[in-house]
Amino acid sequence: MYKDNVKVSLITNNGWELARKYCRVTVGKEDLGYKVSDKFKRDLCYSEHSPIREIRFEIELKDIPVPISQQFSRHRIATNAGDFLHENINPTDIEHYIKSQRPDRTGRPRGGNTDYIFTVNVQGLIDMSKKRLCLCASKEAYGIWNEVVSQICKIDPIIGGMLVPTCVYRGFCPEIKSCGYSKTDKFTDKLAKYRSNHVL
């Protein structure tokens, strides 16, 4: 439904190689330059260790409702305990660029639809997906974010498989007013699939 409104691009083509290199540095090993395995990718995503922040995407949203751009722009920092120790620019920031709604620039009243681009790393995608794939999200936000995830799955299926709503991520629904999804067979299947991706 929102295919024409969404364009996802991978910014860091060598992100997995960088992530592996930085992981090896933390344990005092040299990077050997071998192919990054799917198991390593899954393990790193599930553990949410900081090197996943090296893999960045650009999300371009065209002609979307202004309230949806405002909902998405509330996501500023990909949460991770170490993020707040940095003094300058934080590599986990989600950078937002939203087309101006100023009447003196657009020649029309505020409101309606807008264009919006943001850059985000894997940690940010995981965190945004928890909220935007929830059925308690607005229909438009849910639909647009589903399209984002669909395109990410085509670029990197392992990362795409990590992008789930909070109930699947945590194994239960923490919402005060639940949509009821966590009591369905679909939820049970989705949870089993999400957990089965983790190769022990």
C-alpha positions in Angstrom: 0.0 0.0 0.0 2.8 2.4 0.8 5.4 1.0 -1.6 5.6 4.2 -3.7 6.0 6.3 -0.6 9.0 4.4 0.9 12.6 4.0 -0.3 15.2 2.3 1.9 18.9 2.4 1.0 21.9 0.9 2.8 24.5 3.6 3.5 27.3 1.5 4.9 28.0 -1.3 2.4 30.8 -2.6 4.6 28.9 -2.3 7.8 29.1 -6.0 8.8 32.8 -6.1 8.1 33.3 -3.0 10.4 31.1 -4.6 13.0 33.2 -7.8 13.0 36.4 -5.8 13.1 35.3 -3.8 16.1 34.0 -6.9 17.9 37.4 -8.5 17.4 39.2 -5.4 18.7 37.2 -5.6 22.0 38.5 -9.1 22.6 42.1 -8.3 21.6 42.1 -10.1 18.3 43.1 -9.1 14.8 40.5 -8.9 12.1 41.2 -11.8 9.7 39.1 -10.4 6.8 37.0 -13.6 6.3 33.4 -13.5 5.2 31.0 -12.5 7.9 28.8 -15.5 8.8 25.1 -15.4 9.2 25.5 -16.8 12.7 27.7 -13.9 13.7 25.2 -11.5 12.2 22.3 -13.0 14.1 24.2 -13.3 17.3 25.3 -9.7 17.1 21.7 -8.5 16.4 20.2 -10.5 19.2 22.8 -9.4 21.7 22.5 -5.8 20.5 26.2 -5.2 21.0 27.4 -1.7 20.0 29.0 -2.6 16.7 25.6 -3.0 15.1 25.5 0.8 15.2 28.0 0.8 12.3 25.4 -0.5 9.9 23.3 2.5 8.7 20.3 2.9 6.4 18.6 5.9 4.8 14.8 5.8 4.9 13.1 8.2 2.5 9.4 8.7 3.0 7.5 10.7 0.2 4.1 12.4 0.6 3.3 11.0 4.0 0.9 12.6 6.5 2.6 15.2 8.7 1.4 13.6 11.9 3.2 10.4 10.9 6.5 12.2 10.3 6.0 13.7 13.7 5.5 10.3 15.3 8.6 8.9 13.6 10.7 12.0 14.5 10.1 11.3 18.2 12.7 8.5 17.9 16.0 10.3 18.4 18.5 8.0 20.0 18.9 4.3 19.6 18.8 3.2 23.2 21.9 1.5 24.6 23.4 2.0 28.0 26.7 3.3 26.7 25.2 5.9 24.3 25.0 8.6 26.9 28.7 8.5 27.7 29.7 10.2 24.4 30.5 13.9 24.6 30.0 15.0 21.0 28.0 13.5 18.1 26.5 10.2 19.1 26.8 7.6 16.4 23.5 6.1 17.5 21.5 9.3 16.8 18.7 9.0 14.3 19.0 12.0 12.1 15.7 13.5 10.7 15.2 15.8 7.7 11.6 16.8 7.2 10.3 19.1 4.4 9.3 22.5 5.8 5.7 23.2 6.3 6.2 26.9 6.5 3.6 28.7 4.4 6.1 31.3 3.3 8.2 28.5 1.8 5.6 26.1 0.5 2.9 28.6 -0.6 0.2 26.5 1.1 -1.2 26.2 4.6 0.4 23.9 7.2 -0.8 20.3 7.3 -1.4 17.7 4.7 1.5 15.6 3.6 5.2 16.0 3.6 8.5 14.4 2.5 10.8 13.1 5.1 14.3 11.4 5.2 16.2 10.0 8.1 19.3 7.9 8.7 19.3 5.2 11.2 21.5 2.3 12.4 20.4 -1.3 13.2 19.9 -0.4 16.9 17.6 2.4 15.9 15.6 0.1 13.6 15.1 -2.5 16.3 13.9 0.2 18.7 11.6 1.9 16.2 10.1 -1.4 15.1 9.1 -2.2 18.7 6.7 0.7 18.7 5.8 1.2 15.0 5.0 -2.5 14.3 2.7 -2.6 17.4 -0.9 -2.9 16.4 -1.6 0.0 18.9 0.3 2.3 16.5 -1.8 4.4 14.1 -2.8 2.5 10.9 -0.7 4.8 8.8 2.4 4.5 10.9 2.0 0.7 11.1 1.6 0.5 7.3 4.5 2.7 6.4 6.8 1.0 8.9 5.8 -2.4 7.6 6.9 -1.2 4.1 10.2 0.0 5.5 10.8 -3.4 7.2 9.7 -5.2 4.0 12.4 -3.3 2.0 15.0 -3.9 4.7 14.3 -7.6 4.5 15.1 -7.5 0.8 18.4 -5.7 1.5 19.4 -7.7 4.5 17.1 -10.5 5.6 18.9 -11.1 8.9 18.4 -7.5 10.0 14.9 -7.6 8.7 14.1 -10.6 10.8 15.1 -8.7 14.0 12.5 -6.0 13.4 9.5 -7.0 15.5 6.9 -5.4 17.8 7.6 -5.2 21.5 5.4 -8.2 22.3 7.5 -10.4 20.1 10.8 -8.8 21.2 9.9 -9.3 24.9 7.7 -12.4 24.6 4.6 -10.7 26.1 2.6 -7.5 25.7 3.6 -4.8 28.1 0.9 -2.3 26.8 -1.6 -1.0 29.4 -4.3 -1.4 26.7 -3.3 -4.4 24.7 -4.5 -4.9 21.1 -4.9 -8.6 21.9 -2.4 -9.8 19.3 -0.3 -11.5 22.0 -3.1 -13.9 22.7 -3.4 -15.1 19.1 -1.9 -18.1 17.2 -0.3 -15.6 14.8 1.7 -14.1 17.8 2.8 -17.6 18.9 4.0 -18.4 15.4 5.8 -15.1 15.0 7.4 -15.4 18.5 8.6 -19.0 17.6 10.0 -17.8 14.3 11.8 -14.9 15.9 13.3 -17.0 18.6 14.3 -19.8 16.1 16.4 -17.4 14.2 18.8 -17.3 17.1 21.3 -20.2 16.5 22.8 -21.3 19.8 
